[in-house]
Amino acid sequence: MNYNEDLINDLAQQKVVLFIGAGVSSSVNLDAMNRFKGWPDFLEAAAENRDVKLKRQIKSLIKSKDYLLACELLQADYGETWERKVTEEYGRAAQPSKLHKSLISLGQRIILTTNFDKLVESAWASSLADGERHFKVLTKIDNDIFKILKDHDTSYIIKIHGSIDDVSNIVFSRSQYIRLAFGNENYSLFLDSLLLNYTFLFVGFSMDDPAITSLMELYAYKYPKSRPHYIITNNKIPQNILDIHRSLRKLIAMTYDPKNNHEELPKLIDGMMERVNLKAKANIAKLLAKIS
């Protein structure tokens, strides 16, 4: 793997925001038939025992990747039992995967995730030795969120779509997006600030999220000369989509072979970590040379 030197240098200086998507949660150490479901699989499973007409609608919406509307219809149909349905899937206990641990080992100060589960928190907590400073978990974006930009002594996990601890405030359906993402000015302002001040590395994220994709495209339009961001994706993605990532979203793709349940992905991250350690040592050596 040829790692981008600008990305390695930013990682060595803790200037990277790790953006963790649903693909990372699906790597947990549950049996292969019982892994955490991504949006399409969860919605399709939730539609199984519903009315035939609704089931047909949901499958059609999933096929067209309109997950928000599919979720809106299911949420309305389930009524008061919807929160229990979501909790049954994403509230399950599980051990973080090798991929979670590899990502945490990159040692970045800020992690963003659209995932509701608690796996990132568990992976980070298990990496800490006694006496090390703990991280903070934020599950909503409000006026206080901007302190993160200057609070360089504290590490953060920011669950931008909420947490399974409070199902009523997660961003999952179209109405929830309107209320908590599109309708929240702090949401776009905060992410725009991070995009300008840090380098993003997307992992396990398919760019199907309308709010995030729109923000990336607006960022690329407003700041055409700004530095790019990065996305790790499997090599089955068509080249014209990768070209769109670069031209429309300022996203440079790093690809890997997804065979054997994506076993190459954590190895890619571990190789990146080795390069980061070498870069950090080189930076320290340069600093010492200047001092002497």
Summary of the structure (lengths in Angstrom):
residues: 292
radius of gyration: 19.5
end to end distance: 35.9
largest distance: 75.9
contacts: 861
relative contact order: 0.15
helix: 57%
strand: 11%
